[in-house]
Amino acid sequence: MLQRNTRSNNQGKLMRVINVAAAQMGPIQKADSREAVVKRMIALMDQAKARGADLIVYPELALTTFFPRWYMTDQSEVDRWFEREMPNAATMPLFERAALHQIAMNFGYAELTPDGHHFNTSILTDKSARIVGKYRKVHLPGHAEFDAERAFQHLEKRYFEPGDLGFNVWRELDGILGMAICNDRRWPETYRVMGLQGVEMVMIGYNTPSVNAEKSEEGPAKRLFHNRLSVQAGAYQNSTWVVCVAKAGVEDGHPLIGGTLIVNPDGEIVVEAKTEEDELLVHSCDLDATAFGKSTIFNFAQHRRIEHYGLITSRTGAQPPPEN
Ligand code: CDT
């Protein structure tokens, strides 16, 4: 059933507005159960409902600790961090509360498919808590084997396969919505592929270590700067809202940045988290505010020059010209 999300302004004009809640989550320890985490997610959802939210966005791998920091060789130990179905017994209460509150939601989890594939996944539900969209992380950072040179491990390339669904968009809440996950936010291609489908709001969850494992002088200030820089550029250059939500704080001794933020289609931050705990940010996003940029400076049909962009899809790594 099509669910309308239009409101009238005080001149009686219909406006497309999504009141979005960015639900930053504080740390999840290795020992924390899915059930305990889901209780925290429900508490955030209750706050979101009290503040009139239409949509709540949670982080990447929202149900567990950021397990790719741990080197594991036993596949059954790895698979304990994955969900074989969604919803499942642990997450059903979240889906039930979302349906009760009539709130759409987006959250990330580790997905193990019936035929044995492992993905870093994110889903979108409608206001009846029916799954209407799925995204599987495309840009997997880190490495596949234990790396003794690093201060800590980041084994996403070991535990996940690159996503196989591409960057789609969905018509939901009277808007055009897209998803990406963590490292995807650093790549302009992520936003542009969705921009070319008219995206009006991109939802992104992340787990970003506060220090670069390969460069100890790159600490939280630089990491937060890169977070803002990437998201603000993606929003501006595609004239879209971006809702970017952290799992933050210290997980079993490993700090993650906070810095959850909502960015408008001009690339400006409209709200930003202050803590590294469970924290809710709510902002009313006018989807029609995306129209100006999309029809002027970033009118793609008028200004793009695809005859010069071939290398973007034909070459993966940088190849400098030969030296003279
Ligand atoms: N989860 C995730 O994608 N984190 C990465 C860390 C990059 S360093 C290996 C990020 O882009 O924030």
Boltz pocket constraint, residues with backbone or C-beta under 6 A from the ligand:
constraints:
  - pocket:
      binder: B
      contacts: [[A, 60], [A, 139], [A, 141], [A, 142], [A, 154], [A, 181], [A, 182], [A, 183], [A, 184], [A, 186], [A, 206], [A, 207], [A, 208], [A, 209]]
      max_distance: 6.0
